[in-house]
Structures are given as structure tokens and as C-alpha cells.
Amino acid sequence: MHQTSLLDCVPPADSGSIGSLAALVESVREVRSGRRPIHADAAARVRAHRAAKARIDFTDDPKIKATIAGIADELGCSEADVLRSFTRFALTNRNWKQVGLYGSKGLSS
């Protein structure tokens, strides 16, 4: 029996021709086909992602943007992760319907 090493790239002499190696590879592919794809194609995958994840774009003062970028750099995450964390914290820890946007009902600035 031929003992192969990690550096041995030549098939053993008794293995037959290259064609038999190709047949062996094909038989392995048939057995190990992997899991079935969830989506029919890439476009279907993108549509499913967009249906599951809403996108919000907004503008703000450059100082706020710089602060968010600084926090993201300090924590080693993306600015989107920082904004998601801010949003979840604000929605969890404040009753916006009762208090309003700026701290009390009727106060608009």
C-alpha cells in the first residue's frame, strides 16, 4: 500500500489513469452534495433579505455623525451597529407616546 505524505502530489502508481481519479471525484460529489439551497437564485435571496430587514436613511449634524463614528471605532463595530443599539435602547427605555420626543408633551424644540 502506498503511503502518501502531505507534500506528495503524485497519485500512486497502482491507482490507474487520471480518468479513474476523475470518476472517483465524481462519485464523491454525488455522495456529498451538501444541503439544498434555500433560495432559487441570488435575486430571490436579495428579495428575502430586503423583506426581512427594513432600511432607514436619515441625515443629521456632522458633529453627531462624528460622535457615532468615534463610538463605532472605539467599540470596534460599524456605525450601523451603533445606531441599531441606540434605537433599541431608546425604544426599550422610554415611553415615547406618553413623554413625547423632547421630554414633555407639547414641547416641540
C-alpha positions in Angstrom: 0.0 0.0 0.0 1.3 3.4 -0.9 1.7 5.8 2.0 1.1 9.4 0.9 2.5 12.5 2.6 1.1 15.9 2.7 3.6 17.1 0.1 3.1 14.2 -2.3 1.0 15.5 -5.2 1.5 12.5 -7.5 -1.1 9.7 -7.4 0.2 6.2 -6.5 1.2 4.1 -9.5 -1.4 1.4 -8.8 -4.3 3.8 -8.9 -4.8 3.6 -12.6 -5.2 6.5 -15.0 -6.3 10.1 -14.4 -9.7 9.1 -15.7 -10.2 6.8 -12.7 -9.4 9.7 -10.4 -12.0 11.8 -12.2 -14.5 9.0 -11.7 -13.6 8.8 -8.0 -14.1 12.6 -7.6 -17.5 12.4 -9.4 -18.6 9.6 -7.1 -17.6 11.7 -4.1 -19.6 14.7 -5.4 -22.7 12.6 -5.8 -22.5 11.4 -2.2 -21.6 14.8 -0.7 -23.9 17.1 -2.4 -24.5 19.4 0.6 -27.7 21.0 1.8 -30.3 22.2 -0.6 -30.4 25.9 -1.4 -32.9 27.9 0.5 -33.5 30.4 -2.4 -33.8 29.6 -6.1 -31.2 32.2 -7.1 -29.3 35.3 -5.9 -32.2 37.6 -6.8 -34.6 35.6 -4.6 -32.1 35.7 -1.7 -31.8 39.5 -2.0 -35.6 39.9 -2.1 -36.0 37.7 1.0 -33.3 39.8 2.8 -35.0 43.1 1.9 -38.3 41.8 3.0 -36.9 40.7 6.4 -34.7 43.8 7.0 -36.1 47.4 6.7 -33.7 50.2 5.8 -33.8 53.6 7.4 -31.8 56.5 6.0 -31.6 59.9 7.8 -29.5 63.0 7.9 -28.0 64.7 11.0 -25.5 67.2 12.1 -21.9 66.4 11.2 -20.9 66.6 14.9 -23.4 63.8 15.7 -22.1 61.7 12.7 -18.5 62.2 14.0 -19.6 61.1 17.5 -21.2 58.0 16.2 -18.2 57.2 14.1 -16.0 57.7 17.2 -18.1 55.3 19.3 -18.0 52.8 16.5 -14.2 53.0 16.2 -13.8 52.7 20.0 -16.1 49.6 20.2 -14.7 48.0 17.0 -18.1 47.8 15.3 -19.9 49.5 12.4 -21.8 52.8 12.7 -24.9 50.8 11.7 -24.4 48.6 14.8 -24.1 51.7 17.0 -27.3 53.2 15.6 -29.2 49.9 16.0 -28.1 49.8 19.6 -29.2 53.4 20.2 -32.6 52.7 18.6 -33.2 49.6 20.6 -32.2 51.3 23.9 -34.4 54.3 23.2 -37.4 52.1 22.3 -36.9 49.9 25.4 -36.2 52.6 28.0 -38.7 55.4 27.2 -42.4 55.8 26.7 -42.4 58.0 23.6 -46.2 58.1 23.3 -46.5 59.5 26.8 -43.5 61.7 27.1 -43.1 62.9 23.5 -39.9 63.5 21.5 -38.3 66.2 23.6 -39.2 65.3 27.1 -42.7 66.6 27.8 -45.9 66.8 25.9 -46.3 70.0 23.9 -42.6 70.9 23.9 -41.6 71.0 20.3 -38.0 72.2 20.3 
